[in-house]
């Protein structure tokens, strides 16, 4: 029976190279062949999802001076892939992660506006920042941007891109642009007319206080992570409360955490499958690597089935390059030791139990009810699903969970609009360009 509650927004994340993917599964396919991107995108569109979401890596990560095993497949450039997907999809939104630290407003605004035209209004931009000098070596001498400048640059980057998009009037007249600020001083004429959405949808990923404020001021969607209903409600209330100071309504920003799921014929079956997936994701070798990422030390001599190291982490370690550093490795190590000692867990068991888990586990009916509960409880506006298999990991969700969400009256049965903004229920951007 349909309950007709709040509508749920859904998006699909192409997982790419990360520890959530089960590489050993024979169904795990290529991370770079276009057929993989096409399969997942077509599945998402068949499921009437709002958008397809690509992550980005700007340098292959290193561990102990060697390329991290998970990165050996490479990382294609996101907007290039989405331009190709625009030709094989009709309604699905297409969102690219592009770094505001290592790009320039004119060039990126032009690429995104072009994607929006090619897709008839389905483009999205996930804005990320970096203070990682290792990654930055690919872009600038020394590779360094002070951590405190990341969001300062990103905020001006987004506002400058919007000035460029607004330099064409809604009726198709070009106006010169001129921007002068602390980060950028540019002027001239933008080459791409105003796109079907006016502005591509802006997504922001981040849970920090800086990230929350940036999202409230500048984003249309925030991509976040929280594993419990209580944590989700706290985050949701905090971010939504920040919108008013920027003259925005609660519905102007959609909060969509990235989540994983495991389905089974019964809840017990799903729990067994989830446990096996975690064992596959955290092999003995990967358990030691995960431990080294916290400790910052060579722990290759430790037994994955033995106890945790009794030495403390090295906070200044350069063992791992290109990954987000653990904020307080000493505190994490202390917490892991306490759990290991209390539960009698080995290194591998501790990593399995303490690191990322599947967010929603159960039968299709259980998962559908849990997703609805999160949205009804103001813990999220929707979800970005991160499957553990590429490219077929979304198939069972679309076939088994989406119909139940539709029966419950909380998910669309057809697309009502053609643009990503219409799928998300976002207002059209107000033109703020210059008059003649």
C-alpha positions in Angstrom: 0.0 0.0 0.0 1.3 3.4 -0.9 2.1 5.7 2.0 2.8 8.7 -0.2 5.6 10.1 2.0 8.4 12.4 1.1 10.0 11.6 -2.3 13.4 10.1 -2.2 16.2 11.2 -4.5 18.6 8.6 -5.8 21.9 8.8 -7.6 24.5 6.2 -8.7 28.2 6.5 -8.0 30.6 4.8 -10.3 33.0 3.5 -7.5 36.2 3.5 -9.6 39.3 2.6 -7.7 38.7 2.3 -4.0 38.4 -0.2 -1.2 34.6 -0.7 -1.5 34.9 -2.6 -4.7 35.2 -6.4 -4.5 37.9 -7.0 -7.1 38.1 -10.8 -6.6 34.5 -11.3 -7.6 34.4 -12.8 -11.2 31.6 -10.3 -12.0 33.9 -7.4 -11.3 34.6 -5.7 -14.7 36.8 -3.0 -16.1 37.2 0.4 -14.5 38.2 2.1 -17.7 36.3 0.5 -20.6 33.4 2.6 -21.8 31.1 -0.4 -21.6 31.4 -0.4 -17.8 30.3 3.3 -17.5 27.5 2.8 -20.0 26.1 -0.3 -18.2 25.9 1.4 -14.8 24.5 4.6 -16.3 21.9 2.8 -18.3 20.9 0.8 -15.2 20.6 4.1 -13.2 18.4 5.6 -15.9 16.3 2.4 -16.1 15.8 2.9 -12.3 14.8 6.6 -12.9 17.7 7.9 -10.8 18.4 11.6 -10.6 22.0 11.4 -11.7 25.1 9.3 -12.4 28.1 10.4 -10.4 31.8 10.1 -11.2 34.7 10.5 -8.8 38.1 11.7 -9.9 41.7 11.0 -9.0 44.4 13.3 -10.2 47.4 11.2 -9.3 47.9 7.5 -8.7 48.2 7.1 -4.9 51.4 5.6 -3.5 52.0 3.3 -0.5 55.5 2.8 0.8 56.9 4.3 -2.4 54.9 2.0 -4.8 51.7 2.6 -6.7 48.7 1.6 -4.5 47.3 -1.7 -5.8 43.8 -0.3 -6.1 45.0 2.4 -8.6 46.7 0.2 -11.2 43.6 0.3 -13.5 44.0 4.1 -13.9 41.4 6.9 -13.7 39.8 8.4 -16.8 38.9 12.1 -16.9 35.4 12.6 -15.7 33.9 15.1 -18.1 35.2 13.2 -21.1 33.3 10.1 -20.0 30.1 12.0 -19.3 30.2 13.6 -22.7 30.1 10.1 -24.2 27.4 9.0 -21.8 25.2 12.0 -22.9 24.9 10.2 -26.2 23.6 6.9 -24.8 21.2 8.3 -22.1 18.2 10.6 -22.4 17.2 11.8 -18.9 19.8 10.8 -16.4 21.8 13.6 -14.8 25.6 13.4 -15.4 27.8 14.7 -12.6 31.6 15.0 -12.7 34.0 15.5 -9.8 36.4 18.3 -10.7 38.9 19.9 -8.4 38.7 23.6 -7.8 42.3 23.7 -6.6 44.0 22.6 -9.8 41.7 24.1 -12.5 40.8 27.5 -13.7 37.3 29.0 -13.8 37.1 29.9 -17.5 38.3 26.6 -18.8 36.2 24.5 -16.4 33.0 26.7 -16.8 33.3 26.2 -20.6 33.6 22.4 -20.3 30.7 22.1 -18.0 28.5 24.4 -20.0 29.4 22.4 -23.1 28.3 19.2 -21.3 25.1 20.8 -20.3 24.3 21.7 -23.9 25.3 18.2 -25.2 23.1 16.5 -22.6 20.2 19.0 -23.0 20.5 20.2 -19.4 21.7 17.3 -17.4 25.2 18.4 -16.2 26.4 18.5 -12.6 29.7 19.5 -11.0 31.0 18.0 -7.8 33.3 20.7 -6.4 36.3 19.3 -4.4 39.4 20.9 -3.0 42.9 19.7 -2.1 45.9 20.8 -0.1 47.8 17.7 -1.1 51.2 18.7 -2.4 51.9 15.2 -3.7 48.9 15.5 -6.1 49.6 19.1 -6.8 53.0 18.3 -8.3 51.1 17.3 -11.4 49.9 20.9 -11.7 52.2 23.5 -10.2 55.7 24.0 -9.0 55.9 22.7 -5.5 52.3 21.4 -5.8 51.2 23.2 -2.7 48.1 25.2 -1.7 47.7 26.1 2.0 44.9 24.1 3.6 43.3 27.3 4.8 43.0 28.6 1.3 41.2 25.6 -0.2 37.6 26.8 0.5 38.5 30.4 -0.1 39.6 29.5 -3.6 36.7 27.1 -4.1 34.1 29.7 -3.1 35.5 32.3 -5.5 35.9 29.7 -8.2 32.2 28.8 -8.0 31.1 32.4 -8.0 33.4 33.2 -10.9 32.0 30.2 -12.9 28.5 31.5 -12.3 29.5 35.0 -13.5 30.8 33.4 -16.7 27.6 31.4 -17.2 25.6 34.5 -16.6 27.6 36.5 -19.1 25.1 35.3 -21.7 21.5 36.5 -21.3 18.6 34.1 -21.2 17.5 35.3 -24.6 20.9 34.6 -26.1 22.9 37.8 -26.1 26.6 37.8 -25.0 27.9 40.3 -22.5 31.6 40.8 -21.6 32.6 39.5 -18.2 35.1 41.0 -15.8 36.1 39.4 -12.5 38.6 40.8 -10.0 39.2 39.0 -6.7 41.9 37.7 -4.4 42.1 34.4 -6.3 41.2 35.3 -9.9 41.5 38.4 -12.2 40.0 37.6 -15.6 38.0 39.4 -18.2 36.8 38.9 -21.8 34.0 37.0 -23.6 32.6 33.6 -22.7 32.3 31.4 -25.8 29.3 29.1 -24.7 25.7 30.5 -24.7 23.6 30.1 -21.6 22.9 26.4 -21.2 19.5 24.6 -20.8 19.7 24.7 -17.0 21.1 28.2 -16.8 23.8 26.8 -14.5 24.9 23.2 -14.2 24.0 21.7 -10.8 26.7 22.3 -8.2 27.5 19.4 -5.8 29.8 19.7 -2.8 31.4 16.9 -0.9 32.5 17.5 2.7 31.5 17.0 6.3 33.8 19.6 8.0 32.5 22.9 9.4 34.1 24.7 6.4 32.5 22.2 4.0 29.1 22.6 5.5 29.2 26.4 5.3 30.5 26.3 1.8 27.6 24.0 0.8 25.0 26.2 2.5 26.4 29.2 0.6 27.0 27.8 -2.8 25.9 24.2 -3.5 22.7 22.6 -4.8 23.5 19.2 -3.4 25.8 18.1 -0.6 27.5 14.6 -0.9 28.2 13.5 2.6 28.8 10.4 4.8 27.0 9.3 7.9 26.3 5.8 9.0 23.5 6.2 11.6 20.1 7.8 11.6 21.1 10.0 14.6 24.3 11.3 12.8 22.3 11.9 9.7 19.7 13.9 11.5 22.3 16.1 13.3 24.1 16.8 10.0 20.8 17.5 8.2 19.6 19.9 10.8 22.9 21.7 11.0 23.3 22.3 7.3 19.7 23.2 6.6 19.8 25.8 9.4 22.8 27.5 7.7 20.8 28.3 4.5 18.7 31.2 5.8 21.8 33.4 6.3 22.3 33.2 2.5 18.7 33.9 1.7 18.0 30.3 0.7 15.1 28.0 1.5 15.6 24.4 3.0 14.6 22.9 -0.4 17.3 24.8 -2.2 20.0 22.3 -1.0 19.6 18.5 -1.2 21.5 16.4 1.3 22.5 13.0 -0.2 24.9 10.8 1.7 26.9 8.2 -0.1 25.7 4.7 1.0 26.3 1.1 0.2 23.9 -1.8 0.4 23.7 -5.6 0.4 20.5 -7.4 -0.5 19.4 -11.0 0.3 16.2 -13.0 0.0 16.0 -12.6 3.8 17.6 -10.3 6.3 19.7 -13.2 7.6 20.9 -14.0 4.1 21.8 -10.4 3.5 23.8 -10.2 6.7 25.8 -13.3 5.7 26.5 -11.8 2.3 27.5 -8.5 3.9 30.0 -10.3 6.1 31.5 -12.2 3.2 31.8 -9.0 1.1 33.7 -7.3 4.0 36.1 -10.3 4.2 36.7 -9.9 0.4 37.2 -6.2 0.7 39.6 -6.6 3.6 42.0 -9.4 2.6 44.9 -10.1 4.9 47.1 -7.9 2.7 44.6 -5.1 2.6 44.3 -5.3 6.4 48.0 -4.5 6.8 47.8 -1.7 4.3 44.8 -0.2 6.1 46.7 -0.4 9.4 49.7 1.3 7.8 47.5 4.1 6.6 46.6 4.9 10.2 50.0 4.1 11.8 52.1 5.7 9.1 54.7 2.9 9.6 55.9 -0.2 7.7 53.9 -3.0 9.4 54.5 -5.7 6.8 56.1 -7.9 9.4 52.9 -8.1 11.5 50.6 -11.1 11.2 47.1 -10.0 10.0 45.6 -12.7 12.3 47.7 -11.4 15.3 47.3 -8.5 17.7 47.6 -4.8 16.8 51.0 -3.1 17.1 52.0 -1.7 20.5 53.9 1.2 18.9 52.2 4.5 18.3 51.4 6.0 14.9 53.8 8.5 13.2 51.7 11.6 12.6 54.4 13.1 10.3 54.7 10.0 8.1 55.0 10.2 4.3 54.4 6.4 3.9 51.1 7.1 2.1 50.8 9.7 -0.6 47.7 10.9 -2.4 45.2 9.8 0.2 43.3 12.0 2.7 45.3 11.7 6.0 43.6 10.4 9.1 42.9 13.5 11.2 44.1 12.1 14.5 45.9 8.8 14.0 46.9 8.5 17.6 43.3 8.7 18.7 42.2 6.2 16.0 44.9 3.8 17.1 43.9 4.1 20.7 40.2 3.4 19.8 41.2 0.4 17.6 43.4 -1.1 20.4 40.6 -0.8 22.9 38.2 -2.6 20.6 40.7 -5.3 19.7 41.5 -6.0 23.4 37.9 -5.9 24.5 36.7 -8.2 21.7 39.7 -10.3 21.2 40.0 -9.2 17.6 43.0 -9.7 15.3 44.3 -6.9 13.0 42.1 -8.1 10.2 39.0 -8.4 12.3 39.6 -4.9 13.8 39.9 -3.4 10.3 36.8 -5.2 9.1 34.8 -4.1 12.1 36.2 -0.6 12.5 36.3 0.7 8.9 33.5 1.3 6.4 30.6 -1.1 6.4 27.5 -1.5 4.2 25.0 1.1 5.1 21.8 -0.8 4.3 21.7 -4.6 4.7 18.6 -6.7 4.4 15.8 -8.0 2.2 14.6 -5.6 -0.5 11.6 -4.8 1.7 13.9 -4.1 4.7 16.2 -1.8 2.7 13.3 0.0 1.1 11.7 0.7 4.5 15.1 1.9 5.9 15.7 4.3 3.1 12.2 5.7 3.5 12.7 6.1 7.3 16.0 8.1 6.8 14.2 10.6 4.5 11.0 10.8 6.7 13.2 11.4 9.8 15.0 14.3 8.1 18.3 12.5 8.0 18.6 12.9 4.2 16.8 14.0 1.1 18.1 11.0 -0.8 21.1 8.8 -1.4 24.1 8.3 -3.7 24.4 4.5 -4.0 28.0 3.1 -4.1 27.8 -0.5 -5.4 30.5 -3.0 -4.5 30.6 -4.4 -8.0 31.3 -2.6 -11.3 29.5 -2.5 -13.6 26.6 -4.7 -12.6 26.4 -3.8 -8.9 23.3 -1.6 -9.2 21.2 -4.1 -11.2 19.6 -5.9 -8.2 18.7 -2.6 -6.5 16.9 -1.3 -9.5 15.2 -4.6 -10.1 14.2 -5.4 -6.5 14.2 -2.2 -4.4 13.0 0.6 -6.7 9.7 -1.1 -7.4 9.0 -1.3 -3.7 9.9 2.4 -3.2 7.4 3.1 -6.0 4.7 1.0 -4.3 5.3 3.0 -1.1 4.7 6.2 -3.0 8.2 7.7 -2.2 9.9 7.4 -5.6 8.9 8.5 -9.1 7.4 6.1 -11.6 8.5 8.2 -14.5 10.7 11.3 -15.2 8.5 14.4 -15.1 11.2 16.7 -16.5 14.2 16.7 -18.7 16.9 18.4 -16.7 18.9 17.5 -13.6 17.4 20.5 -11.8 13.9 19.3 -12.5 14.8 15.8 -11.2 16.1 17.3 -8.0 13.2 19.8 -7.6 15.7 22.7 -7.6 14.7 26.3 -8.5 16.1 27.7 -11.8 19.0 30.0 -11.2 18.2 33.7 -11.3 20.1 35.4 -14.0 22.6 37.9 -12.5 24.4 39.1 -15.6 25.2 42.6 -16.7 22.6 44.7 -18.6 23.7 46.5 -21.8 
